[in-house]
Amino acid sequence: MRVNLQPAYLLHARPYRDSSQLLELFTAEHGRLSLVGRGLHRRARGGSLRANLQPFRPLLVSFGGRSELQSLNALESAGAGVQLLGERLFSGLYLNELLLRLLHRHDPHPTLFAAYAGALEQLAQAPASEPVLRAFELQLLDELGYGFDPAQDAQSQQAVREAHWYRYSEGVGLIACTPGADAPGPRFSGSDLLAIARGEFSGPAAGSAKRLLRLVIAEHLGGRPLHTRDLFRQYRQGPSPAPGEPP
């Protein structure tokens, strides 16, 4: 199979064998792909292939091969991409790691591909990165079939009540806290959950949205930590710490 000029973004690259690279790409029509990139120093339209192969830059890739691990045949830039600095850089890398860890290979998600491109633009322009991350996390969970309704009690199937408290139960969803019971894990107010359901990820509900989505995403990561969070902590401990908290 040979595919030409497929819109894509680079998620990760690492050395492969002697002089090649193993590229993890998110493509519009073929989902997440692992491709072998050879000869990345050769000249191409718009510069060397390696110069074009940058995170957060829209690409057009051509690839093919008979084995499951196919080869990158051609690569060109499809635009300037976005420049993310400081906290925004780690936010972008966080999105890349989420896609890398949660997407199955060869499973197309064109809507999510467009949402990812939009999230990168918003990270470069929005006043704060946290609302952008929360909105993308929710859409990612929905696209993968892991979505949940923050406005509904998953056990009783009743609407969340503003004055009540809820907790997240793995494999079930949000359930009402039993009065007087000492249930494990964080609790979430009904008012915050209703705000999250309305897409309000800043203000009073911001902390609850972050904690809740961390719980849900951790469930589907199988307990394996995200490396970008550790990198961000190390960055904050350096001589010029970034504002805010890790995504």
C-alpha positions as CSV (number, residue, x, y, z in Angstrom):
1,M,0.0,0.0,0.0
2,R,1.2,3.5,-0.8
3,V,-0.4,6.7,0.6
4,N,0.5,10.1,-0.8
5,L,0.3,13.5,0.8
6,Q,-1.5,12.5,3.9
7,P,-2.0,15.4,6.4
8,A,-0.1,14.5,9.6
9,Y,1.5,15.8,12.8
10,L,4.7,14.4,14.4
11,L,4.0,13.0,17.9
12,H,7.4,11.5,18.7
13,A,10.7,10.5,17.0
14,R,13.6,8.3,18.2
15,P,16.7,6.7,16.6
16,Y,16.1,3.5,14.8
17,R,18.9,1.1,13.9
18,D,22.0,2.8,12.4
19,S,20.9,6.0,10.7
20,S,17.1,6.0,10.6
21,Q,14.4,7.3,12.9
22,L,11.2,5.7,14.1
23,L,8.4,8.3,13.7
24,E,5.1,8.3,15.5
25,L,2.6,10.3,13.5
26,F,-1.0,11.3,13.9
27,T,-2.6,11.4,10.5
28,A,-6.0,12.6,9.4
29,E,-7.2,9.5,7.6
30,H,-5.1,6.7,8.9
31,G,-4.9,7.5,12.7
32,R,-1.6,6.9,14.6
33,L,1.2,5.4,12.5
34,S,4.7,4.2,13.1
35,L,6.9,4.9,10.2
36,V,10.6,4.4,9.5
37,G,12.3,7.6,8.3
38,R,15.4,7.1,6.2
39,G,17.6,9.8,4.7
40,L,16.1,12.6,6.7
41,H,19.1,14.8,5.9
42,R,18.5,14.9,2.2
43,R,17.2,18.1,0.6
44,A,13.5,18.4,-0.2
45,R,11.2,21.2,-1.3
46,G,11.3,23.8,1.4
47,G,14.4,22.5,3.1
48,S,15.7,19.2,4.5
49,L,13.3,16.5,5.6
50,R,14.7,16.8,9.1
51,A,14.1,20.6,9.2
52,N,10.4,20.0,8.3
53,L,9.9,17.2,10.8
54,Q,9.1,19.3,13.8
55,P,6.3,18.9,16.5
56,F,3.2,21.1,16.1
57,R,3.9,21.7,12.4
58,P,1.3,20.5,9.9
59,L,2.9,18.0,7.5
60,L,2.1,16.2,4.3
61,V,3.6,12.7,4.3
62,S,3.8,9.9,1.8
63,F,4.4,6.4,3.0
64,G,4.1,2.8,2.0
65,G,5.4,-0.8,2.4
66,R,4.3,-4.3,2.7
67,S,5.1,-4.9,6.3
68,E,3.3,-3.5,9.3
69,L,6.2,-1.0,9.9
70,Q,6.0,1.1,6.8
71,S,8.5,3.6,5.4
72,L,8.3,7.3,5.1
73,N,8.8,8.0,1.4
74,A,8.3,11.8,1.2
75,L,7.6,14.7,3.6
76,E,6.8,18.3,3.2
77,S,5.6,21.1,5.4
78,A,1.9,22.1,5.1
79,G,2.3,25.3,7.0
80,A,4.3,27.2,9.5
81,G,2.8,25.5,12.5
82,V,2.7,27.1,16.0
83,Q,5.4,28.2,18.3
84,L,4.9,27.1,21.9
85,L,7.1,28.3,24.6
86,G,7.5,27.8,28.3
87,E,4.3,26.3,29.9
88,R,2.6,26.2,26.5
89,L,5.4,23.9,25.1
90,F,4.8,21.4,27.9
91,S,1.1,21.6,27.3
92,G,1.6,20.7,23.6
93,L,3.9,17.9,24.5
94,Y,1.3,16.6,27.0
95,L,-1.3,16.5,24.2
96,N,1.2,14.5,22.0
97,E,1.8,12.0,24.8
98,L,-1.9,11.5,25.4
99,L,-2.4,10.7,21.7
100,L,0.6,8.5,21.7
101,R,-0.5,6.5,24.7
102,L,-4.2,6.3,24.1
103,L,-4.7,6.0,20.4
104,H,-4.6,2.6,18.7
105,R,-2.5,2.3,15.5
106,H,-4.4,2.5,12.2
107,D,-7.6,3.7,13.9
108,P,-8.7,6.9,12.1
109,H,-10.1,9.8,14.0
110,P,-10.5,12.7,11.6
111,T,-12.6,14.8,14.0
112,L,-10.0,14.4,16.7
113,F,-7.3,15.3,14.2
114,A,-9.1,18.6,13.5
115,A,-9.6,19.1,17.2
116,Y,-5.9,18.6,17.9
117,A,-4.9,21.2,15.2
118,G,-7.4,23.6,16.8
119,A,-6.0,22.9,20.3
120,L,-2.5,23.8,19.1
121,E,-3.7,27.1,17.7
122,Q,-5.5,27.9,20.9
123,L,-2.5,27.0,23.1
124,A,-0.5,29.6,21.1
125,Q,-3.2,32.3,21.4
126,A,-5.5,31.7,24.4
127,P,-4.9,33.6,27.6
128,A,-4.5,30.4,29.6
129,S,-3.7,26.8,28.5
130,E,-5.7,24.9,31.2
131,P,-9.2,25.4,29.6
132,V,-7.7,24.3,26.2
133,L,-6.3,21.1,27.7
134,R,-9.5,20.2,29.6
135,A,-11.7,20.6,26.5
136,F,-9.3,18.4,24.4
137,E,-9.2,15.8,27.1
138,L,-12.9,15.5,27.2
139,Q,-13.1,15.2,23.4
140,L,-10.4,12.6,23.3
141,L,-12.2,10.5,25.8
142,D,-15.4,10.8,23.8
143,E,-13.7,9.8,20.6
144,L,-12.1,6.7,22.1
145,G,-15.4,5.6,23.7
146,Y,-14.3,6.4,27.2
147,G,-16.6,9.5,27.6
148,F,-18.8,10.2,30.5
149,D,-21.5,12.7,31.3
150,P,-20.4,15.1,34.1
151,A,-24.1,16.1,34.6
152,Q,-25.4,12.6,35.3
153,D,-25.1,10.1,38.2
154,A,-23.9,6.9,36.4
155,Q,-25.4,4.7,39.1
156,S,-28.9,6.2,39.6
157,Q,-29.1,7.6,36.0
158,Q,-30.4,10.8,37.6
159,A,-29.2,14.3,36.9
160,V,-26.4,15.7,39.1
161,R,-27.7,18.0,41.8
162,E,-25.9,21.2,42.4
163,A,-25.9,20.9,46.2
164,H,-24.8,17.2,46.3
165,W,-21.3,15.6,46.3
166,Y,-20.0,12.9,43.9
167,R,-17.0,10.8,43.4
168,Y,-15.6,9.0,40.4
169,S,-15.7,5.2,40.4
170,E,-13.5,3.3,37.9
171,G,-15.5,1.4,35.3
172,V,-18.8,3.1,36.5
173,G,-18.5,6.9,36.4
174,L,-19.6,9.6,38.7
175,I,-21.8,8.4,41.6
176,A,-23.3,10.3,44.5
177,C,-21.5,10.1,47.8
178,T,-23.4,8.3,50.5
179,P,-24.0,10.6,53.5
180,G,-21.7,9.8,56.4
181,A,-19.7,7.2,54.3
182,D,-15.9,7.6,54.2
183,A,-15.5,6.8,50.5
184,P,-11.9,6.8,49.0
185,G,-10.7,9.4,46.6
186,P,-11.6,13.0,45.9
187,R,-15.1,14.4,46.0
188,F,-16.6,16.8,43.5
189,S,-19.4,19.2,44.1
190,G,-22.5,19.0,41.9
191,S,-22.1,22.7,41.0
192,D,-18.6,22.1,39.7
193,L,-19.7,19.0,37.7
194,L,-22.5,21.0,36.1
195,A,-20.1,23.8,35.2
196,I,-17.8,21.1,33.6
197,A,-20.7,19.8,31.6
198,R,-21.3,23.3,30.3
199,G,-17.7,23.5,29.2
200,E,-16.6,26.0,31.9
201,F,-13.1,25.0,32.6
202,S,-11.9,28.2,34.3
203,G,-13.1,29.9,37.5
204,P,-14.3,27.9,40.5
205,A,-14.6,24.6,38.6
206,A,-11.1,24.7,37.2
207,G,-9.5,22.6,40.0
208,S,-12.3,20.0,39.9
209,A,-12.1,19.6,36.2
210,K,-8.3,19.0,36.4
211,R,-8.6,16.4,39.2
212,L,-11.6,14.6,37.6
213,L,-10.0,14.3,34.2
214,R,-6.7,13.1,35.7
215,L,-8.6,10.3,37.4
216,V,-10.4,9.3,34.2
217,I,-7.3,9.4,32.0
218,A,-5.2,7.6,34.6
219,E,-7.8,4.7,34.5
220,H,-7.2,4.2,30.8
221,L,-3.4,4.6,31.0
222,G,-3.3,1.5,33.2
223,G,-1.5,3.2,36.0
224,R,1.5,4.2,33.9
225,P,2.5,7.9,34.6
226,L,2.8,10.5,31.9
227,H,6.4,11.6,31.3
228,T,5.5,15.2,30.4
229,R,4.3,15.9,33.9
230,D,7.7,14.9,35.3
231,L,9.5,17.0,32.7
232,F,7.3,20.0,33.6
233,R,8.1,19.6,37.3
234,Q,11.8,19.5,36.5
235,Y,11.4,22.6,34.3
236,R,9.7,24.5,37.2
237,Q,12.6,23.6,39.5
238,G,15.1,25.3,37.1
239,P,16.3,28.9,37.3
240,S,13.2,30.2,35.4
241,P,10.1,28.4,36.6
242,A,7.0,28.7,34.5
243,P,3.7,29.9,36.1
244,G,0.8,27.6,36.7
245,E,0.7,23.9,37.4
246,P,1.6,21.0,35.1
247,P,-1.3,19.8,32.8
